[in-house]
Every structure is written in C-alpha cells, then in structure tokens.
C-alpha cells in the first residue's frame, strides 16, 4: 500500500498491517499459508496453459470439478500433497514446483 494511502487511513482512524499481524500467525504459519497459495496459483496457471477446464482436470485426477475449484482458490481443506500431485499430473517438473515455492 502506498504511503499516502496509509497516512490517509491513519488520519481517518484506521489501522494498517499485514495479514499475519491481523491473524496473529507465527512466521512458520505465514510461510505455510504463502506456500499453499503459491501452489494453488500454479495449479490454476498450469491448467489454463494446458487449455483444460476444471472438469477435464478433475477427470484426469479422478476427482470432481468442485474439488479443482477449491484447489485453485486455496481452500484450507486441500492438502499440499494434493496440490503437488495435481501439478505433477499437469506435467509440471520438480524444478518448476521448486521455483513456485521458492
């Protein structure tokens, strides 16, 4: 957020901070959330690059379209394991996965 906007909000009585501060996350929890978000974004990007619909990817993974939607939006019920398996099914290399989480 730009400094001018922060100052304007502060003058209006608002407090600004990070998501981690708001949710009282430990540094490890913050990194975990960022990791899952990055993998979720990568699944969506790879699916779109492959010109697949969520339904088509679901068939490949023997899952459901709604589960793919949850994966792509970073739903907490989706495991990192499932995100990585999905990326591998989409042809993502280990190096590309490592880059996504780095």
Secondary structure, 3 states (H helix, E strand, C coil): CCHHHHHHHHHCCCCCCCHHHHHCCCHHHHHHHHHHHHHHHHHHHHHHHCCCCHHHHHHHHCCCHHHHHHHHCCCCCCCHHHHHHHHHHCCCCHHHHHHHHC
